[in-house]
């Protein structure tokens, strides 16, 4: 796992396809709005049925997870002052967790396929983001 930081704050985490460990691994801290982890088990493993209890949560920022299913992209990671911190290439099987700051993407390969997951509810584009 690779962390991109600014003045002691984790702005983003990159989880490479090769980073997946045996068992359950979470790459988020308990206090972060988005919780992202990986599973890696062999056949025969049973995960017990469960449900999630209603718990009131308050999120003050949108955080997102981007998983590259197929293709390649360049993720540009920006700090709080909109300055570029790092550009990281993501390939099939890689995941980016965008926690703070800003981000932008450049698609590098035809038919690049990405799954994006972020916390909600979604207040609409005018309230949710500022483009730069």
N, C-alpha and C positions, 0 to 999 in steps of 0.2 A: 504494500500500500504506500502511496506517495501523497503527502500532505502539502498543500500550497498555503502558506501563511503570510500574514501581514501584521507586523507589530504584536506578535503573540496570539493572534486570532486565526483559527483555521478557516480559510476562505473556501477551500474545496479539497476533496479527497479523490484520488484516482485508484480504483481497484482493477488491476489487470486480471485477465482471464486466468493467468498462471498463479494468482494470489489466493485462489480459493483453497481453503484448508478442509481437511476431513471434519465432519460434524457441522455444527452451527457456529457461525462467526458473525458478529455484528460490528459494523464499521462506524456506527453513530454513537455518540455519547447520550446518556439517558436524558439530558436536558435539551437536546436538539429537537427541533420541530419535525424533522423527517427522520425516520428510523429505517436504516437499510442494512441488510445482512445477507449472507449466502448460506445455502445448504449444500452439503456434499456427503451423500450416504450411499452405501451399497444396497443391493436388492435385499429385501427382507426386513429392513429397518421400519418400525412402526412409529409414527408420530401420533400421539394421543389426540383424540378429538377435543376441541375446546371452542369456546366463544369468548369474545372480548366484552368485558363489562362496560356499561356506560360510565365514563369518567369525563368530567368537564375539563376541557383544555383550552388554553388561550395561545394563539400563535400571532406574533407581531410581524413576521416576515415570511415570505414564500421561499421555501427551499425545495430543490428538485433533484431527482435522480435521473440520469440518462444512461441507458444500457444500449450498447451497439450490438444489434443482432447480426448485421451483415454490412460489410463495407468499411469505410474509414472516414473520419472527420477530424478536424483540428478544433480543439476547444480553447478559446481565448478567455483567460481568467483575469478579472480586473479587481483592484482593491476598492476600498470605500471611496477614494477620491477619483475613481474612474481611470486610474493609471493601470496599464497592462502589467500584470505581475508575471505571467507565464503563459505560453502556448504549449499545449500538450496534444499529441496525436493519439486518438483512440481508434482501436481496431475491433473487429468482431470479437465479442466476449468481454470487452472492457466496459467498465462502469465509471461514471463521474457522479459524485455527490456535491452539488453546489449549495453551499451553506450561507455565505455572505458575499458582499461585493457584487460584482456583475459578471456576465459571461456572454459570449457570442460564439457562433459555430460556423465553420467553413466546411462544406461537404467536399471530400477529396476523391470520391469514387462513385461512379454511376450505381444506381440501385442501393444506395446506403439506406439501411433500415434501422430505426432507432425507436426504442420505447422510452417515453418520458413519463415520470410519475412525480407529482408534487402535492403538497398539502393543500387542503381546501378549507372552507368553501372558496370558490373563485369569485372575487368581487368585480370582475370585468377588467379589460385592459387599461382603462384610464386610471383606475385606482391601484391596480396590481403592479404596474411597472413604469419605468421611465427609460425611454430609448436614448442612446448616445452613440 
